[in-house]
Amino acid sequence: MLVFHDSHSKALCFRFAFVEMFVGVGPSRVRDLFKEARASAPCIVFIDEIDAVGRQRGRGGFSGGNDERENTLNQLLVEMDGFSPTTGVVVLAGTNRVDILDQALTRPGRFDRQITVDKPDLQGRKEIFNVHLKGITLDKEVEDIAGRLAGLTPGFAGADIANLCNEAAIVAARRKGEAVTIEDFGKATDRIIGGLESNKIISDEEKEIVAHHEAGHAVAGWFLEHTDPLLKVTIIPRSSGALGFAQYLPKEVFLRTQEQIMDIVCMALAGRAAEEVFFGRVTTGASDDLRRVTQLVYSTIQTYGMNSRVGQLAYPREDGQMGDKPYSDATAEAMDDEARAIVDAAYARTVELIRERKDQVESVAKLLMEKETITHDDLIDLIGERPFPGDKQYQEYVSARHGQKPQEEKTGEEAEGAQEDSELGNHNDAGLTPGLA
């Protein structure tokens, strides 16, 4: 806990730790804290990780209701009774488990103002990158690198972004580079998402199976309309246990239709479908894919009401939920039957797609066997452009060639006109942020 006091250009900072093994220490420190705060008013009291002492009473595995943590919480509630006149003390707290806080803490008069700090969006990530890239020597302008990385890191929080910048600097130092490049950030992203590159020795047969598995994912996603744009595919083993993975650029959307969800399900099943089509048998490599498919399909039935048999009902699963289910055994059986039928239909559709695109899957698998890592541009060269128009905002992130134009020799008025157009184009693009047009 910190107490900040700002009066007449002076700042004071006190630190308090509440949770101790000795009885009575925690409440005593709470009393001392608020005594100092009132003496230093006006001031701000900030309690970090308040769930350590503010957990709901009667829960958490404690044997009795008179333990030290509850005594500390009770004293905190007494000090923040909400009935005292204005004392010039503002109490703030931080936690990522607001759902387990005691209701007495969150009632009006105590912590009644709640501000949710969610993960940053595209613009937020760009601004965070601008902060963490200041102390790093880059081969390009900070704005350019920050704009591109913001589009390549959906779902990253501030700590993830800081970790990515540190990892990229380490990658550049290992290769003894004078500056950190966008390729270093790509390797750092692979390390964060997939883990360290492993020195596992796998047989040629296993490598071929993994290559066809990942090629199935890549080709299915290429020819399914509602899947996310592909960034890269690799069959380099990772320390996390993955023998390969495909990296996509998920769109930051908040609503999905059933058709869009089923395209994602089919893409997840494409790895196992490729194994069946090319080898006539399946392996354990699709375990994570099946877990994701099960979660997606059951969510359409239990949460989103997208199944005609179960109807417009929602039975969301809660983490750690124990006891009776909020539905009958007949409804549970109907959910299982519908989920199995949906997955079987999606798998049949995926197998048909893989058989139809068998030559493309084989070509991608051979290229993976040769290069181990291929990118979006490699797939364009190999199997052609994606048949569905992509979002222009994402093209500059998934393709390294976006915006590059072949230079042709021009003479006379043609060359002069081209130069003027180029100057105008550069002037117009100067005020645009990548991905924010």
C-alpha positions in Angstrom: 0.0 0.0 0.0 1.2 3.5 -0.8 0.2 6.9 0.6 0.8 9.9 -1.5 0.7 13.4 -0.1 1.2 16.5 -2.1 1.1 19.8 -0.2 3.2 22.9 -0.7 5.3 21.1 -3.4 6.2 18.3 -1.0 5.5 14.6 -1.6 5.5 11.9 1.0 5.3 8.1 0.3 4.6 5.4 2.9 4.5 1.7 2.4 2.4 -0.7 4.4 2.1 -4.5 4.2 -1.1 -5.9 5.8 -0.9 -9.7 5.6 1.3 -11.0 8.4 1.3 -14.3 10.4 1.0 -12.5 13.7 -2.5 -11.8 15.1 -3.5 -8.2 15.2 -0.7 -6.8 13.1 -2.8 -6.3 10.0 -5.6 -4.3 11.7 -3.0 -2.2 13.5 -1.3 -1.3 10.3 -4.6 -0.3 8.7 -5.3 2.0 11.7 -1.8 3.5 11.4 -2.2 4.0 7.6 -5.4 6.0 7.9 -4.0 7.9 10.9 -1.1 9.0 8.7 -3.4 9.7 5.8 -5.7 12.0 7.8 -2.6 13.8 9.3 -1.3 14.3 5.8 -4.6 15.4 4.2 -5.2 16.0 1.4 -3.7 12.8 0.1 -4.3 9.7 -1.9 -4.2 6.1 -0.5 -3.5 3.4 -3.1 -4.0 -0.2 -2.2 -2.5 -2.6 -4.8 -3.9 -6.2 -5.2 -6.7 -5.5 -2.7 -8.0 -9.0 -3.3 -5.3 -10.3 -1.0 -7.2 -8.8 2.0 -10.6 -8.0 0.4 -11.6 -11.5 -0.6 -15.2 -12.4 0.2 -15.5 -13.4 3.9 -16.3 -17.1 4.6 -14.5 -18.2 1.5 -10.9 -19.0 0.5 -10.4 -22.2 2.6 -9.9 -20.6 6.0 -11.0 -22.6 8.9 -12.8 -19.9 10.8 -14.3 -16.5 10.5 -11.9 -14.8 12.9 -8.7 -15.2 11.0 -6.1 -12.5 10.5 -7.1 -11.7 6.9 -10.8 -11.1 7.9 -9.7 -9.0 10.9 -7.7 -6.8 8.5 -10.6 -6.5 6.1 -13.0 -5.7 9.0 -10.7 -2.9 10.1 -10.4 -1.6 6.6 -14.2 -1.5 6.3 -14.4 0.4 9.6 -12.0 3.0 8.4 -13.9 3.4 5.1 -17.4 3.5 6.7 -18.5 6.2 4.3 -20.4 8.2 7.1 -17.5 10.4 8.1 -17.4 14.0 6.7 -15.0 14.9 4.0 -11.4 14.4 5.3 -9.4 15.1 2.2 -8.4 11.4 1.8 -9.1 9.6 -1.5 -8.7 5.8 -1.4 -7.9 4.0 -4.7 -7.3 0.2 -5.2 -6.2 -2.1 -7.9 -7.1 -5.7 -8.6 -7.7 -8.1 -11.5 -10.2 -10.2 -9.5 -13.0 -7.8 -8.8 -15.5 -10.8 -8.9 -14.1 -12.2 -5.6 -14.1 -9.0 -3.6 -16.4 -8.8 -0.5 -19.6 -7.0 -1.3 -19.1 -4.6 1.6 -16.1 -3.2 -0.1 -17.9 -2.4 -3.3 -21.0 -0.9 -1.9 -21.7 2.9 -2.3 -19.6 5.0 0.0 -16.5 2.7 -0.3 -15.2 1.5 -3.7 -18.3 2.5 -5.6 -16.5 3.8 -8.6 -15.1 1.0 -10.8 -12.9 1.7 -13.8 -12.1 -1.3 -16.1 -8.8 -1.1 -17.8 -9.1 -3.5 -20.7 -6.4 -4.6 -23.2 -5.4 -1.8 -25.5 -6.8 -1.5 -29.1 -4.7 -0.8 -32.2 -4.1 2.8 -31.3 -3.4 2.0 -27.7 -0.8 -0.6 -28.6 0.9 1.9 -31.0 1.2 4.5 -28.2 2.5 1.8 -25.8 5.1 0.7 -28.3 6.2 4.4 -28.8 7.0 4.4 -25.0 8.9 1.1 -24.9 10.8 1.7 -28.2 12.4 5.0 -27.1 15.5 3.4 -25.5 16.1 0.9 -28.4 18.2 1.5 -31.4 16.0 0.8 -34.5 16.8 0.6 -38.2 13.7 2.6 -39.0 11.7 5.4 -37.5 10.0 4.7 -34.2 6.6 5.6 -35.6 6.9 3.2 -38.5 8.0 0.3 -36.3 5.3 1.0 -33.7 2.5 1.2 -36.2 3.4 -2.1 -37.8 4.0 -3.9 -34.5 0.7 -2.6 -33.2 -1.1 -4.4 -36.0 0.9 -7.6 -35.5 0.1 -8.0 -31.8 -3.6 -8.2 -31.3 -4.5 -9.1 -27.7 -1.2 -8.0 -26.2 -1.3 -6.0 -23.0 1.3 -3.5 -21.8 3.4 -6.0 -20.1 3.4 -8.3 -23.2 4.5 -5.3 -25.3 7.4 -4.5 -23.0 8.4 -8.1 -23.0 8.4 -8.2 -26.8 10.6 -5.2 -27.0 13.1 -6.7 -24.6 13.1 -10.0 -26.5 13.7 -8.3 -29.8 16.7 -6.4 -28.3 18.1 -9.7 -27.1 17.7 -11.3 -30.5 19.5 -8.4 -32.1 22.3 -8.6 -29.5 22.8 -12.3 -30.2 23.3 -11.8 -33.9 25.6 -8.8 -33.0 23.4 -6.3 -34.9 23.9 -2.6 -34.7 20.1 -2.0 -34.7 16.9 -3.9 -34.0 15.0 -4.8 -37.2 11.4 -5.8 -37.8 12.7 -9.4 -38.4 14.0 -9.4 -34.8 10.6 -8.4 -33.6 9.1 -11.3 -35.6 11.5 -13.8 -34.0 10.7 -12.4 -30.6 6.9 -12.7 -31.3 7.5 -16.4 -32.2 9.3 -17.0 -29.0 6.6 -15.4 -26.9 3.7 -17.1 -28.7 5.2 -20.5 -29.4 8.2 -20.8 -27.0 11.9 -21.2 -27.6 13.1 -23.1 -30.6 13.8 -26.7 -29.5 16.6 -28.9 -30.5 14.3 -32.0 -30.7 15.4 -34.5 -33.2 12.3 -35.8 -35.0 12.2 -38.4 -37.8 11.6 -37.6 -41.4 8.3 -39.3 -41.2 7.1 -37.2 -38.3 8.4 -34.1 -40.0 6.4 -34.9 -43.1 3.2 -35.5 -41.0 3.7 -32.1 -39.2 4.3 -30.4 -42.6 1.1 -31.8 -44.1 -0.8 -31.0 -40.9 0.2 -27.3 -40.9 -0.2 -27.1 -44.7 -3.8 -28.3 -44.2 -4.4 -25.4 -41.8 -2.9 -22.9 -44.1 -4.7 -24.0 -47.3 -8.1 -24.4 -45.6 -7.8 -20.9 -44.1 -6.7 -19.6 -47.5 -9.9 -20.8 -49.2 -12.4 -20.2 -46.3 -13.9 -16.7 -46.5 -14.3 -15.9 -42.8 -10.9 -17.0 -41.4 -8.2 -14.7 -40.3 -5.4 -13.6 -42.6 -2.3 -15.8 -42.4 1.0 -14.4 -41.3 3.4 -17.4 -41.3 3.5 -21.1 -40.9 6.4 -23.0 -39.3 7.3 -26.6 -38.5 10.2 -25.7 -36.2 9.7 -27.6 -32.8 9.2 -25.4 -29.8 10.0 -25.8 -26.1 6.3 -25.6 -25.3 5.8 -29.0 -27.0 4.4 -27.8 -30.2 6.0 -29.4 -33.3 4.7 -26.5 -35.5 2.2 -23.7 -35.5 0.5 -21.2 -37.8 0.3 -17.5 -36.9 -2.7 -15.5 -38.0 -3.7 -11.9 -37.7 -7.1 -12.0 -36.0 -9.5 -9.1 -36.8 -10.5 -7.1 -33.8 -14.3 -7.8 -34.1 -16.9 -8.1 -31.4 -19.6 -9.9 -33.2 -19.5 -13.2 -35.2 -22.1 -15.1 -37.1 -22.6 -18.8 -37.0 -21.2 -19.0 -40.5 -18.0 -17.3 -39.4 -17.6 -19.5 -36.4 -18.0 -22.6 -38.5 -15.3 -21.5 -40.9 -13.0 -21.1 -37.9 -14.0 -24.6 -36.8 -13.3 -26.1 -40.3 -9.8 -24.4 -40.3 -9.0 -25.9 -36.9 -10.0 -29.4 -38.2 -8.0 -29.1 -41.4 -4.8 -30.4 -39.8 -6.4 -33.7 -38.9 -8.3 -33.9 -42.2 -4.9 -33.5 -44.0 -3.4 -36.3 -42.0 -6.4 -38.6 -42.9 -6.3 -37.7 -46.6 -2.6 -38.0 -47.1 -1.7 -40.8 -44.7 -4.9 -42.7 -44.1 -4.6 -42.3 -40.3 -4.6 -39.6 -37.7 -2.1 -38.7 -34.9 -2.2 -37.0 -31.5 -1.0 -33.7 -33.1 -4.5 -32.3 -33.3 -5.3 -32.4 -29.5 -5.2 -28.6 -29.1 -7.2 -28.2 -32.3 -9.9 -30.5 -31.0 -10.0 -28.8 -27.6 -10.6 -25.4 -29.4 -13.2 -26.9 -31.7 -15.1 -28.4 -28.8 -15.1 -25.1 -27.0 -16.3 -23.2 -30.0 -19.1 -25.6 -30.9 -20.4 -25.9 -27.4 -20.4 -22.1 -27.0 -22.7 -21.8 -30.1 -25.1 -24.2 -28.4 -24.8 -23.3 -24.7 -24.0 -19.6 -24.8 -25.1 -18.0 -28.0 -28.4 -19.8 -28.7 -27.4 -20.7 -32.3 -28.9 -24.2 -32.3 -32.5 -24.9 -33.3 -32.9 -28.0 -31.2 -31.8 -26.4 -27.9 -33.4 -23.1 -28.8 -32.8 -19.5 -27.7 -31.4 -20.5 -24.3 -28.1 -19.8 -22.7 -26.3 -22.0 -20.2 -22.9 -20.4 -19.9 -20.2 -22.5 -18.2 -18.5 -20.9 -15.2 -14.9 -21.7 -14.2 -14.9 -24.0 -11.3 -18.6 -24.4 -11.3 -19.7 -27.3 -9.0 -23.0 -28.8 -8.1 -26.1 -29.4 -10.2 -26.3 -28.2 -13.8 -29.0 -25.6 -14.6 -30.5 -28.0 -17.1 -31.9 -31.5 -17.2 -30.1 -34.7 -18.3 -32.3 -34.7 -21.5 -31.1 -31.2 -22.4 -27.5 -32.2 -21.7 -27.9 -35.3 -24.0 -29.4 -33.0 -26.7 -26.4 -30.7 -26.4 -24.0 -33.5 -26.8 -25.9 -34.9 -29.8 -26.0 -31.5 -31.5 -22.3 -30.8 -30.8 -21.3 -34.2 -32.3 -23.5 -33.7 -35.4 -22.1 -30.1 -35.9 -18.5 -31.3 -35.6 -19.0 -34.3 -37.9 -20.6 -32.1 -40.6 -17.7 -29.6 -40.3 -15.1 -32.4 -40.5 -16.8 -33.8 -43.6 -16.8 -30.4 -45.2 -13.1 -29.9 -44.3 -12.1 -33.3 -45.7 -13.8 -32.5 -49.0 -12.0 -29.2 -49.1 -8.6 -30.8 -48.5 -9.3 -33.4 -51.2 -10.3 -30.7 -53.6 -7.2 -28.7 -52.9 -4.9 -31.7 -52.5 -2.3 -30.4 -54.9 -2.0 -27.1 -53.1 -1.6 -28.8 -49.8 1.1 -31.0 -51.2 2.9 -28.0 -52.6 2.8 -26.1 -49.3 3.9 -29.2 -47.4 7.0 -29.6 -49.7 7.9 -26.0 -49.3 7.6 -26.3 -45.5 9.9 -29.4 -45.6 12.4 -27.3 -47.5 12.3 -23.9 -45.7 10.6 -24.9 -42.4 9.0 -21.4 -42.2 6.9 -19.8 -44.9 5.1 -16.5 -45.0 2.0 -15.0 -46.5 4.0 -13.9 -49.6 5.3 -17.5 -50.1 1.7 -18.8 -50.2 0.8 -16.2 -52.8 3.7 -17.3 -55.0 2.8 -20.9 -54.5 -1.0 -21.1 -54.8 -2.0 -17.7 -55.9 -3.9 -14.8 -54.4 -6.6 -15.5 -51.9 -10.0 -15.7 -53.7 -11.7 -13.4 -51.2 -11.0 -9.7 -51.0 -9.0 -8.9 -47.9 -9.2 -5.8 -45.7 -6.8 -3.2 -47.0 -6.0 -2.3 -43.4 -4.5 -5.7 -42.8 -2.6 -6.0 -46.1 0.4 -4.0 -45.0 0.8 -6.3 -42.0 0.4 -9.7 -43.6 2.4 -8.9 -46.7 5.9 -7.5 -46.7 5.4 -6.4 -50.3 2.5 -4.2 -49.7 3.1 -0.7 -51.0 6.1 -1.8 -53.0 6.0 -0.9 -56.7 8.4 -2.1 -59.4 10.6 0.6 -60.7 10.6 1.1 -64.4 12.8 3.3 -66.5 10.8 6.2 -67.9 12.0 9.1 -70.1 10.8 12.5 -71.0 7.4 13.7 -69.9 6.5 10.2 -68.5 9.3 10.3 -66.0 8.6 13.8 -65.0 4.9 13.1 -64.4 5.8 10.0 -62.4 8.1 12.0 -60.2 5.4 14.6 -59.5 2.9 11.8 -58.7 5.5 10.2 -56.4 6.1 13.5 -54.6 2.3 14.0 -54.2 1.9 10.5 -52.9 4.6 10.8 -50.4 3.1 14.1 -49.2 -0.3 12.6 -48.8 0.9 9.5 -46.9 3.0 11.5 -44.5 0.1 12.1 -42.2 -1.3 8.5 -42.1 -0.6 6.0 -39.4 -0.2 2.4 -40.7 -3.5 0.5 -40.1 -5.4 3.6 -39.0 -6.6 5.0 -42.3 
